[in-house]
Amino acid sequence: MRTASRAARRRASRTGAAILSGLLTAPCYAAGIWLYEQGTPDMGMANAGRAALAENAATASGNPAGMTRLEGTELLIGIQPMLYTTRFDQQESSFGGGNGGNAGALIPGGAFYFVRDMLPKLKLGFSASSFFGAGLDYSNDWAGRYYATEVVMFTVQAGPSLGYRINDQWSVGAGAYALYADLTQKARLNNAALDPGVADGSLKLSADDWGYGGRLGVLFEPASGTRLGLQYSAKVKLEFKDRVRLNNLGPTLSALFAVVDIDNVNLKMNLPQSLMFSAFQQLNRKWDIAANVGWQDWSDFGKMAAQLESTTTTTLTADRNFKDTWHGALGVRCRYRPGWRLSTGFAYDSSPVSDANRTPDMPLDRQLRFAVGLEHERSEDFTLGVAYEYLNLGDAKIEQEGSPLEGSLKGKYSPNAIHLVNFTLAWRYSTGSRRVPGPLPAWDFGPIFRYSGCGKGAIIEQAVCGQARGRVALIHCRRFGSRQLQSVPVQAGGQLQPRPGPVPDHRPRAERQRGCEIDRPLDPVSECRRRQALQGRQAGDEQSAQDPSVTWKNPGPARTDA
């Protein structure tokens, strides 16, 4: 008799564990929205070029190798609220109920990025943001209440990164981060399916965990204005441990769960690993283009293990038949006037699950992103940005037959979208002076001439006039798109070569508005001679043009249009 009793208890334990495991693993996938939107300016291009842009401190997360293109200390702060709107349009339900209302919500968000110099070729970065999570909150009497009524997953990651420049073309980087995840899930329990006439019970699990991940990046700059980036992000393992709260159980469910230790429930899941390749190309002085191709390992995320402690330990794995997803993005930018840049972009992500395997805890289908953004450079060291993105999550058709307790559920979502707004503030402080120290005057000739001594892929940032009239004593070079200067003395054999394309007009705005013709040769030698003479006339002393003690403030980078 004792043996039969123990066997019955084991069977009841396994049955209760199996039911509870199914109830727990069903709603846990509402966390499955991968957020490319992480409070960065590239949201204005639908995040196109993420691993190749390397223009601000956000590259500490987007591709650590890109930090080598930054100079001094840079900081970027992003504020990114998003409005999630999703409504279920019911077509069939075994146990009736409503559509659940708008299950979305207004979700706040933000990000912080920091980069600074360690050594001339070594950069240190730090990032804090969120790239994974979502929230759904249905009414308690909706048609899919036995699948989920509320599922919320909040994540935030933070960690350091390093970037190292191998040579003028190649850079590598790596980063590590800790990720905090908080999960809350609720569902109704169908007592009436086993005990007719008994009202619904409820299930709730609330737990958190820390996981750890890393990223590797490579940046290749084959030519001026061309960048190719590759980043790999490792998967993050999470294990949620908590006591499951069961309320208002009917007689049958109470008996089944009586032998299950609901104080020891472990849910294990893996956030997907991913790979992204990005390209950036400056077409001319006004137009840029960027693109992404990416892959995410959702098939691994779709396998979740639920472990419950009872008279025996029961571990069940739910395979949702998820499949890997592919990502593509294309964006363009235009510098339509000095200090202002407009951007737009489009992105596509394939669906991680088919209609037959999709459940209402994660109403995701293919994803379409449409974005527009605006950036304003208030000064050399301060930039403001704003961007808007419309994320269409598809109609997410559901064709679930379900278990006897859950019932069948069929329908689709309309609308099913996220509206995102992003405000960014970028600040940079260069530890090295961009202006030429000392008494020698300097002028910007970058848009016109290259100097062979600067090396491949570099242009003239400044030409420093020597003490002798018309003599260029020093050239300050920089790689295209970089803020780091390299001083190169003018030596015999070094040649100034005109740049192709239209010659910009350096004259004051008032002079250009009068329609005056350019009546002077635009080359460093002639410009040094003219500037020195002009300086002497303005001071009322012709001797000052020959006096090396006279200082001359650099007027800053030349503007190419009014």
C-alpha positions as CSV (number, residue, x, y, z in Angstrom):
1,M,0.0,0.0,0.0
2,R,2.8,2.4,0.9
3,T,4.5,1.7,-2.5
4,A,1.3,2.4,-4.4
5,S,0.8,5.5,-2.4
6,R,4.3,6.8,-3.1
7,A,3.9,6.0,-6.8
8,A,0.6,7.9,-6.9
9,R,2.2,10.9,-5.2
10,R,5.1,10.8,-7.8
11,R,2.6,10.7,-10.7
12,A,0.6,13.6,-9.1
13,S,3.9,15.4,-8.6
14,R,4.9,15.0,-12.2
15,T,1.4,16.0,-13.4
16,G,1.4,19.1,-11.3
17,A,4.9,20.0,-12.3
18,A,4.1,19.5,-16.0
19,I,1.0,21.7,-15.7
20,L,2.8,24.4,-13.8
21,S,5.8,24.3,-16.1
22,G,3.5,24.8,-19.1
23,L,1.8,27.7,-17.4
24,L,5.1,29.3,-16.6
25,T,6.9,28.8,-19.9
26,A,4.0,30.0,-22.0
27,P,4.0,33.7,-21.1
28,C,7.7,34.3,-20.6
29,Y,8.4,35.2,-24.2
30,A,6.9,38.6,-24.1
31,A,10.4,39.7,-23.4
32,G,11.3,39.0,-27.0
33,I,11.6,42.5,-28.5
34,W,15.2,43.1,-29.5
35,L,15.7,46.9,-29.3
36,Y,18.2,48.4,-31.7
37,E,17.0,51.7,-30.4
38,Q,19.3,52.5,-27.5
39,G,19.3,56.3,-27.2
40,T,21.7,57.0,-30.0
41,P,21.7,59.5,-32.9
42,D,21.7,56.8,-35.6
43,M,18.0,56.1,-34.7
44,G,17.3,58.8,-37.3
45,M,18.6,56.3,-40.0
46,A,16.7,53.3,-38.5
47,N,20.0,52.4,-36.9
48,A,21.7,51.8,-40.3
49,G,25.5,51.9,-40.1
50,R,25.5,51.1,-36.3
51,A,28.8,49.2,-36.4
52,A,30.5,51.5,-38.9
53,L,29.6,55.1,-38.1
54,A,32.0,55.5,-35.1
55,E,31.2,59.2,-34.8
56,N,30.4,59.7,-31.1
57,A,30.6,57.9,-27.8
58,A,27.7,55.5,-28.7
59,T,30.3,53.4,-30.6
60,A,31.4,52.1,-27.1
61,S,28.4,49.8,-27.4
62,G,27.7,49.8,-31.2
63,N,31.3,48.7,-32.1
64,P,34.1,49.3,-29.6
65,A,36.7,49.3,-32.4
66,G,35.2,52.6,-33.6
67,M,36.3,54.4,-30.4
68,T,39.8,54.8,-32.0
69,R,38.3,57.4,-34.4
70,L,37.4,59.7,-31.5
71,E,39.7,62.2,-29.9
72,G,40.0,63.3,-26.2
73,T,36.9,62.7,-24.1
74,E,33.3,62.3,-25.4
75,L,30.0,61.9,-23.7
76,L,26.6,61.1,-25.1
77,I,23.2,61.0,-23.2
78,G,20.0,59.8,-24.8
79,I,16.4,60.1,-23.5
80,Q,14.1,57.7,-25.4
81,P,10.5,57.2,-24.4
82,M,8.4,54.7,-26.5
83,L,4.7,54.2,-26.8
84,Y,3.7,50.6,-27.4
85,T,0.2,50.1,-28.9
86,T,-1.2,46.7,-29.5
87,R,-4.8,45.4,-29.7
88,F,-6.0,41.8,-30.3
89,D,-8.8,41.2,-32.8
90,Q,-10.4,38.0,-31.7
91,Q,-11.7,35.5,-34.3
92,E,-12.1,32.3,-32.2
93,S,-11.8,31.4,-28.5
94,S,-12.7,28.2,-26.6
95,F,-13.7,30.0,-23.4
96,G,-14.9,33.4,-24.7
97,G,-13.8,36.7,-23.4
98,G,-13.0,40.1,-24.8
99,N,-10.2,41.5,-26.9
100,G,-8.1,42.6,-23.9
101,G,-8.0,46.3,-24.8
102,N,-4.7,48.1,-25.5
103,A,-2.1,45.8,-24.0
104,G,0.7,48.3,-24.6
105,A,2.0,51.2,-22.5
106,L,4.2,54.2,-22.4
107,I,7.7,53.0,-21.5
108,P,10.5,55.4,-20.5
109,G,14.1,54.8,-21.6
110,G,17.5,56.3,-21.7
111,A,21.2,55.6,-22.3
112,F,24.6,56.9,-21.3
113,Y,27.9,56.5,-23.3
114,F,31.4,57.7,-22.5
115,V,34.8,57.4,-24.3
116,R,38.2,58.8,-23.4
117,D,41.9,58.5,-24.4
118,M,44.1,56.0,-22.6
119,L,47.1,56.0,-25.0
120,P,47.4,57.4,-28.5
121,K,46.1,54.1,-29.9
122,L,44.1,52.8,-27.0
123,K,40.6,54.1,-26.0
124,L,38.5,53.3,-23.0
125,G,34.7,53.4,-23.1
126,F,31.6,52.8,-20.9
127,S,28.0,52.3,-21.9
128,A,24.7,51.9,-20.0
129,S,21.5,51.1,-22.0
130,S,18.8,48.6,-22.6
131,F,18.5,46.4,-25.8
132,F,16.0,43.8,-24.8
133,G,12.5,43.9,-23.2
134,A,8.9,44.7,-23.5
135,G,5.6,44.8,-21.6
136,L,2.0,43.6,-22.1
137,D,-1.0,44.1,-19.9
138,Y,-4.3,42.6,-21.0
139,S,-7.6,42.8,-19.1
140,N,-8.3,39.8,-16.7
141,D,-11.3,38.6,-18.7
142,W,-9.9,38.7,-22.2
143,A,-10.0,35.7,-24.6
144,G,-6.4,34.7,-24.0
145,R,-6.4,35.1,-20.2
146,Y,-5.2,31.5,-19.7
147,Y,-2.1,32.2,-21.8
148,A,-1.2,35.5,-20.2
149,T,-2.7,38.6,-18.6
150,E,0.5,40.5,-17.9
151,V,4.1,40.0,-18.9
152,V,6.8,42.6,-18.3
153,M,10.5,42.2,-18.7
154,F,12.8,45.1,-17.9
155,T,16.6,44.9,-18.7
156,V,19.5,47.3,-18.3
157,Q,23.1,46.6,-19.2
158,A,26.3,48.5,-18.3
159,G,30.0,47.8,-18.8
160,P,33.4,48.9,-20.1
161,S,34.9,48.5,-23.5
162,L,38.4,49.0,-25.1
163,G,39.3,50.0,-28.6
164,Y,42.8,49.7,-30.2
165,R,44.1,51.0,-33.5
166,I,46.4,48.6,-35.3
167,N,47.2,50.9,-38.2
168,D,45.6,53.6,-40.3
169,Q,43.0,51.1,-41.7
170,W,42.3,48.5,-39.0
171,S,41.0,48.8,-35.5
172,V,39.7,46.2,-33.0
173,G,37.6,46.4,-29.9
174,A,36.0,44.4,-27.1
175,G,33.6,45.0,-24.3
176,A,32.0,43.2,-21.4
177,Y,28.8,44.1,-19.5
178,A,26.6,43.0,-16.7
179,L,22.8,42.8,-17.5
180,Y,20.1,43.1,-14.9
181,A,16.7,41.6,-15.8
182,D,13.4,41.8,-13.9
183,L,10.5,39.5,-15.0
184,T,6.9,39.7,-13.9
185,Q,4.3,37.4,-15.4
186,K,0.6,36.7,-14.6
187,A,-2.1,34.4,-16.0
188,R,-5.5,33.2,-15.1
189,L,-6.0,29.5,-14.1
190,N,-9.0,27.7,-15.7
191,N,-10.6,25.9,-12.7
192,A,-13.8,25.3,-14.6
193,A,-12.1,23.0,-17.1
194,L,-11.5,20.5,-14.2
195,D,-14.2,21.6,-11.7
196,P,-17.2,23.0,-13.5
197,G,-18.7,26.1,-12.0
198,V,-15.5,27.1,-10.1
199,A,-14.2,30.6,-10.8
200,D,-10.8,31.3,-12.2
201,G,-7.7,31.2,-10.1
202,S,-4.5,33.2,-10.8
203,L,-0.8,32.6,-11.2
204,K,2.0,35.2,-10.6
205,L,5.8,34.9,-10.9
206,S,8.1,37.8,-10.1
207,A,11.8,37.4,-10.2
208,D,15.1,39.0,-11.2
209,D,18.6,37.9,-12.2
210,W,22.0,39.1,-13.3
211,G,23.6,37.9,-16.5
212,Y,26.9,38.6,-18.2
213,G,27.8,39.1,-21.8
214,G,30.4,40.5,-24.1
215,R,30.9,42.0,-27.6
216,L,33.8,42.0,-30.1
217,G,34.2,44.5,-32.9
218,V,36.4,45.2,-36.0
219,L,36.5,48.4,-38.0
220,F,38.1,48.7,-41.5
221,E,38.7,52.1,-43.2
222,P,39.9,51.3,-46.7
223,A,39.7,54.9,-48.0
224,S,38.7,58.3,-46.9
225,G,35.0,58.4,-46.2
226,T,34.6,54.6,-46.3
227,R,34.1,52.5,-43.2
228,L,33.2,48.8,-42.7
229,G,32.3,47.5,-39.3
230,L,31.6,44.0,-37.8
231,Q,30.3,43.3,-34.3
232,Y,29.5,40.1,-32.5
233,S,27.4,40.0,-29.3
234,A,27.5,36.9,-27.1
235,K,24.4,35.3,-25.6
236,V,23.4,36.1,-22.1
237,K,22.2,33.4,-19.8
238,L,19.5,34.2,-17.3
239,E,17.9,32.1,-14.5
240,F,14.8,33.4,-12.7
241,K,14.3,31.8,-9.3
242,D,11.2,32.6,-7.2
243,R,8.2,31.3,-5.4
244,V,5.1,31.0,-7.7
245,R,2.0,32.6,-6.2
246,L,-1.2,30.5,-6.9
247,N,-4.5,31.9,-5.7
248,N,-8.1,30.6,-5.7
249,L,-7.3,27.2,-6.9
250,G,-10.1,24.7,-7.5
251,P,-10.1,21.3,-5.7
252,T,-8.4,19.4,-8.6
253,L,-5.7,21.9,-9.2
254,S,-5.1,22.3,-5.4
255,A,-4.6,18.5,-5.2
256,L,-2.2,18.5,-8.1
257,F,-0.1,21.4,-6.9
258,A,-0.1,20.2,-3.3
259,V,2.9,17.9,-4.0
260,V,4.8,20.6,-6.0
261,D,7.2,22.8,-4.1
262,I,6.3,26.1,-5.6
263,D,8.9,27.9,-3.4
264,N,11.6,26.6,-5.7
265,V,10.9,27.3,-9.4
266,N,13.7,28.1,-11.8
267,L,13.2,29.5,-15.3
268,K,16.2,29.4,-17.6
269,M,16.4,31.4,-20.8
270,N,19.2,32.8,-23.1
271,L,19.1,36.2,-24.7
272,P,20.1,35.7,-28.4
273,Q,23.6,36.0,-29.6
274,S,23.9,38.3,-32.7
275,L,26.2,39.4,-35.5
276,M,26.0,42.7,-37.4
277,F,27.9,43.9,-40.4
278,S,27.6,47.7,-41.2
279,A,28.9,49.9,-44.0
280,F,29.2,53.7,-44.2
281,Q,30.1,55.8,-47.3
282,Q,30.4,59.6,-47.6
283,L,29.2,60.3,-51.2
284,N,30.2,63.9,-51.2
285,R,30.3,66.9,-48.8
286,K,26.6,66.8,-48.2
287,W,25.4,63.2,-48.6
288,D,26.2,60.0,-46.6
289,I,24.8,56.6,-46.9
290,A,24.8,53.7,-44.4
291,A,23.6,50.1,-44.3
292,N,23.3,47.0,-42.0
293,V,23.0,43.2,-42.5
294,G,22.5,41.2,-39.3
295,W,21.7,37.8,-37.8
296,Q,20.2,36.9,-34.4
297,D,20.0,33.4,-32.8
298,W,16.3,33.2,-31.8
299,S,16.2,29.5,-32.2
300,D,18.2,29.1,-29.1
301,F,16.1,31.7,-27.2
302,G,13.0,29.6,-28.1
303,K,14.1,26.7,-25.9
304,M,13.2,27.5,-22.2
305,A,13.8,25.1,-19.3
306,A,11.5,25.2,-16.2
307,Q,12.7,23.3,-13.1
308,L,10.4,22.6,-10.2
309,E,11.4,21.0,-6.9
310,S,8.9,18.5,-5.5
311,T,9.3,15.0,-4.1
312,T,11.5,14.7,-7.2
313,T,13.1,17.4,-9.3
314,T,11.3,17.9,-12.5
315,T,12.9,19.7,-15.4
316,L,10.8,20.3,-18.5
317,T,12.0,22.2,-21.7
318,A,9.5,24.1,-23.8
319,D,10.5,24.4,-27.4
320,R,8.5,27.2,-29.1
321,N,10.0,26.4,-32.5
322,F,11.6,29.8,-32.9
323,K,13.8,30.4,-35.9
324,D,16.8,32.6,-36.4
325,T,16.1,36.1,-37.8
326,W,17.7,38.3,-40.3
327,H,18.1,42.1,-40.2
328,G,18.7,44.7,-43.0
329,A,18.8,48.5,-42.8
330,L,19.5,51.4,-45.1
331,G,19.9,55.1,-44.2
332,V,20.9,58.4,-45.7
333,R,22.0,61.8,-44.3
334,C,22.2,65.2,-45.7
335,R,24.1,68.3,-44.5
336,Y,21.6,70.7,-45.9
337,R,23.2,73.8,-44.2
338,P,26.2,74.4,-42.0
339,G,25.8,72.8,-38.6
340,W,22.6,71.0,-39.5
341,R,22.1,67.4,-40.6
342,L,18.9,65.6,-41.7
343,S,18.6,61.8,-41.8
344,T,16.1,59.1,-42.7
345,G,16.2,55.3,-42.9
346,F,14.3,52.0,-43.2
347,A,15.0,48.6,-41.6
348,Y,13.5,45.1,-41.9
349,D,13.6,42.1,-39.5
350,S,12.2,38.7,-40.3
351,S,9.7,37.0,-38.0
352,P,11.1,34.7,-35.3
353,V,8.0,32.5,-35.2
354,S,5.3,31.2,-37.5
355,D,1.6,31.8,-37.1
356,A,1.0,28.3,-35.7
357,N,3.6,28.8,-32.9
358,R,3.0,32.4,-32.1
359,T,1.3,33.1,-28.7
360,P,-0.3,36.2,-27.2
361,D,2.5,36.7,-24.8
362,M,4.8,37.8,-27.7
363,P,2.7,39.2,-30.6
364,L,5.7,39.7,-32.9
365,D,5.8,39.3,-36.6
366,R,8.2,40.7,-39.2
367,Q,9.3,44.2,-38.1
368,L,9.5,47.3,-40.3
369,R,11.2,50.5,-39.1
370,F,10.7,53.9,-40.6
371,A,12.8,56.7,-39.1
372,V,13.7,60.4,-39.5
373,G,16.2,62.5,-37.5
374,L,17.8,65.9,-37.1
375,E,21.1,66.9,-35.6
376,H,22.4,70.4,-34.9
377,E,26.0,71.2,-34.1
378,R,25.7,74.1,-31.7
379,S,29.5,74.4,-31.4
380,E,32.6,72.4,-32.1
381,D,32.1,70.5,-28.8
382,F,28.3,70.4,-28.4
383,T,25.7,68.6,-30.6
384,L,21.9,68.2,-30.1
385,G,19.8,65.6,-31.8
386,V,16.2,64.5,-32.1
387,A,14.7,61.4,-33.9
388,Y,11.4,59.7,-34.4
389,E,10.9,56.1,-35.4
390,Y,7.7,54.1,-36.3
391,L,8.2,50.4,-35.6
392,N,5.5,48.2,-37.2
393,L,5.4,44.7,-35.6
394,G,3.1,43.2,-38.2
395,D,-0.4,41.7,-37.7
396,A,1.0,38.8,-35.6
397,K,-1.6,36.2,-36.5
398,I,-2.3,33.6,-33.8
399,E,-3.6,30.1,-34.5
400,Q,-3.2,28.3,-31.2
401,E,-5.1,25.1,-30.4
402,G,-3.7,25.2,-26.8
403,S,-4.0,22.7,-23.9
404,P,-7.3,21.7,-22.3
405,L,-6.7,24.4,-19.7
406,E,-5.7,27.1,-22.2
407,G,-8.1,26.4,-25.0
408,S,-7.9,27.5,-28.6
409,L,-7.2,31.1,-29.6
410,K,-7.3,32.6,-33.0
411,G,-7.0,36.2,-34.2
412,K,-4.6,38.9,-35.1
413,Y,-3.3,42.3,-33.8
414,S,-4.3,45.6,-35.2
415,P,-2.7,48.0,-34.5
416,N,0.6,46.4,-33.4
417,A,3.3,49.1,-33.3
418,I,5.8,51.1,-31.3
419,H,6.4,54.9,-31.6
420,L,9.8,56.0,-30.4
421,V,11.2,59.5,-29.8
422,N,14.9,60.0,-29.0
423,F,16.6,63.1,-27.7
424,T,20.4,63.1,-27.7
425,L,23.1,65.4,-26.3
426,A,26.7,64.9,-27.3
427,W,29.6,66.7,-25.7
428,R,33.3,66.4,-26.5
429,Y,36.4,67.7,-25.0
430,S,39.7,67.4,-26.8
431,T,42.7,67.1,-24.6
432,G,44.8,68.4,-27.5
433,S,44.3,71.8,-29.0
434,R,42.6,72.0,-32.4
435,R,44.1,75.5,-32.7
436,V,47.8,76.1,-33.5
437,P,49.6,77.3,-30.3
438,G,52.1,80.1,-30.3
439,P,52.4,83.3,-32.4
440,L,52.2,81.7,-35.8
441,P,48.9,82.4,-37.7
442,A,47.0,79.5,-39.1
443,W,44.2,79.0,-41.6
444,D,42.1,76.1,-42.7
445,F,42.8,74.7,-46.2
446,G,41.3,71.3,-45.7
447,P,38.6,71.4,-48.3
448,I,41.0,72.5,-51.1
449,F,44.4,70.8,-50.8
450,R,46.0,67.6,-49.7
451,Y,49.7,67.4,-48.6
452,S,51.6,64.3,-49.6
453,G,53.4,64.3,-46.3
454,C,50.2,63.6,-44.4
455,G,50.0,60.0,-45.6
456,K,47.2,58.1,-47.3
457,G,43.6,59.0,-46.4
458,A,44.5,62.3,-44.7
459,I,43.7,65.9,-45.6
460,I,45.0,69.2,-44.5
461,E,43.3,70.5,-41.4
462,Q,45.4,73.7,-41.0
463,A,48.4,75.2,-42.8
464,V,50.6,77.3,-40.5
465,C,52.3,80.3,-41.9
466,G,56.0,80.7,-41.3
467,Q,57.8,83.9,-40.4
468,A,58.9,84.5,-44.0
469,R,56.2,85.9,-46.2
470,G,54.3,83.3,-48.1
471,R,56.1,80.3,-46.5
472,V,54.1,77.5,-45.2
473,A,56.0,76.1,-42.2
474,L,53.7,73.4,-40.8
475,I,50.8,71.3,-42.0
476,H,48.2,69.9,-39.5
477,C,46.7,66.7,-41.0
478,R,43.8,64.5,-40.0
479,R,42.3,61.3,-41.4
480,F,39.0,61.9,-43.0
481,G,36.2,62.0,-40.3
482,S,38.7,62.0,-37.4
483,R,39.3,64.8,-35.0
484,Q,42.8,63.8,-34.2
485,L,45.5,66.1,-35.7
486,Q,48.9,65.1,-36.8
487,S,51.5,67.9,-37.3
488,V,53.8,67.4,-40.3
489,P,56.6,69.9,-41.1
490,V,56.8,71.0,-44.7
491,Q,59.9,69.5,-46.2
492,A,61.5,69.5,-49.6
493,G,59.7,67.0,-51.8
494,G,56.3,67.5,-50.0
495,Q,53.8,68.7,-52.5
496,L,50.5,70.5,-52.2
497,Q,47.9,68.9,-54.5
498,P,44.5,70.4,-55.3
499,R,41.5,68.4,-54.3
500,P,39.0,67.3,-56.9
501,G,35.6,68.8,-57.0
502,P,34.3,72.4,-56.6
503,V,36.4,74.9,-54.7
504,P,34.6,76.2,-51.6
505,D,34.3,80.0,-51.1
506,H,36.1,81.1,-47.9
507,R,34.9,84.7,-48.1
508,P,32.8,86.3,-45.4
509,R,29.1,85.9,-45.9
510,A,28.4,89.5,-46.6
511,E,31.0,89.5,-49.4
512,R,29.4,86.4,-50.9
513,Q,25.9,87.8,-50.7
514,R,27.1,90.8,-52.8
515,G,27.9,88.3,-55.6
516,C,31.6,89.3,-55.7
517,E,34.0,87.1,-57.7
518,I,36.9,85.3,-56.2
519,D,39.9,87.4,-57.1
520,R,42.7,85.6,-55.3
521,P,44.4,82.2,-55.7
522,L,43.2,79.8,-53.0
523,D,46.3,78.0,-52.0
524,P,48.2,78.0,-48.7
525,V,51.2,79.9,-49.9
526,S,49.2,82.8,-51.4
527,E,46.8,82.7,-48.5
528,C,49.6,82.9,-45.9
529,R,51.0,85.9,-47.7
530,R,47.6,87.6,-48.0
531,R,46.7,86.9,-44.4
532,Q,50.0,88.2,-43.0
533,A,49.6,91.4,-45.1
534,L,46.0,91.7,-43.9
535,Q,47.0,91.3,-40.3
536,G,49.5,94.0,-40.7
537,R,47.0,96.5,-42.2
538,Q,44.4,95.8,-39.6
539,A,46.9,96.6,-36.9
540,G,48.0,99.8,-38.6
541,D,51.5,98.6,-38.6
542,E,53.1,97.0,-41.7
543,Q,55.9,95.8,-39.5
544,S,53.5,93.4,-37.6
545,A,53.2,91.2,-40.7
546,Q,56.9,90.3,-40.2
547,D,56.8,90.2,-36.4
548,P,56.7,86.6,-35.2
549,S,55.4,87.7,-31.8
550,V,52.1,88.8,-33.3
551,T,49.3,86.3,-32.5
552,W,46.5,85.4,-34.8
553,K,43.5,83.5,-33.7
554,N,42.3,80.8,-36.0
555,P,38.9,81.6,-37.4
556,G,37.9,77.9,-37.4
557,P,36.9,75.5,-40.1
558,A,35.9,77.1,-43.4
559,R,32.3,76.9,-44.4
560,T,31.4,75.7,-47.8
561,D,28.1,77.5,-48.2
562,A,26.1,80.3,-46.7
